[in-house]
Amino acid sequence: MPSGSTSQAANAALLAPAKLQFQYTKFELCLLDNNGDNYMQWCKMTTLMLKYKGLWDIIDGSTPSPVPADAQAHLKWT
């Protein structure tokens, strides 16, 4: 095995994070106006925030809720 591939693997290991760390970011989302004039802006911002937080799969239904009989799983999902 060439020594160059070993150093590349070592460099890749140094660059790869050992554990994912979540950074908490404050989002300033606009509120939906009572008359709905800012719906498009509100919808885009809310969608982006939910995707960023990893919650969009719950909204679009690709991750269905657990059966209510499994109370612990349902509480975690909620």
Legacy VTK file of the C-alpha trace (Angstrom):
# vtk DataFile Version 3.0
C-alpha trace
ASCII
DATASET POLYDATA
POINTS 78 float
0.000 0.000 0.000
1.486 3.380 -0.933
2.368 5.674 1.948
0.402 8.504 0.309
-2.894 6.694 0.838
-2.099 6.249 4.541
-1.492 9.962 5.013
-4.697 10.743 3.111
-6.646 8.433 5.407
-5.037 10.036 8.451
-5.893 13.507 7.141
-9.487 12.450 6.464
-9.765 11.111 10.014
-8.514 14.431 11.381
-11.024 16.391 9.313
-14.015 14.173 10.162
-15.749 15.194 13.377
-15.736 12.488 16.011
-19.206 13.406 17.219
-21.797 15.696 15.730
-22.345 18.753 17.852
-25.534 20.712 17.453
-25.341 24.439 17.477
-28.375 26.195 18.826
-29.378 28.993 16.537
-32.060 31.497 17.330
-34.475 31.931 14.469
-36.433 35.138 14.099
-39.436 33.982 12.122
-41.993 36.464 10.967
-45.529 35.966 12.164
-48.303 35.402 9.686
-50.354 38.578 9.232
-54.032 38.338 10.105
-54.942 39.171 6.511
-52.364 36.748 5.067
-50.463 39.376 3.049
-47.088 37.885 3.999
-48.066 34.234 3.523
-45.392 33.449 0.907
-42.570 34.862 3.051
-43.907 33.170 6.205
-44.335 29.836 4.422
-40.812 29.844 2.934
-39.157 30.850 6.204
-41.102 28.302 8.243
-40.399 25.519 5.749
-36.671 26.294 5.729
-36.533 26.356 9.526
-38.354 23.027 9.838
-36.034 21.423 7.261
-32.970 22.838 9.031
-34.144 21.438 12.364
-34.866 18.033 10.782
-38.607 18.216 11.405
-39.898 18.465 7.847
-40.360 14.687 7.534
-42.998 14.893 10.273
-44.841 17.655 8.422
-44.785 15.965 5.006
-45.873 12.640 6.500
-42.821 10.566 5.619
-42.380 9.872 9.345
-45.820 8.881 10.623
-46.700 9.091 14.283
-46.190 5.910 16.319
-49.242 3.999 17.441
-50.761 5.572 20.567
-50.447 2.227 22.393
-46.670 2.817 22.570
-46.913 5.838 24.875
-43.152 6.385 25.224
-42.527 6.398 21.466
-45.511 8.652 20.865
-44.333 11.106 23.533
-40.848 11.227 21.976
-42.332 11.759 18.506
-44.579 14.531 19.821
LINES 1 79
78 0 1 2 3 4 5 6 7 8 9 10 11 12 13 14 15 16 17 18 19 20 21 22 23 24 25 26 27 28 29 30 31 32 33 34 35 36 37 38 39 40 41 42 43 44 45 46 47 48 49 50 51 52 53 54 55 56 57 58 59 60 61 62 63 64 65 66 67 68 69 70 71 72 73 74 75 76 77
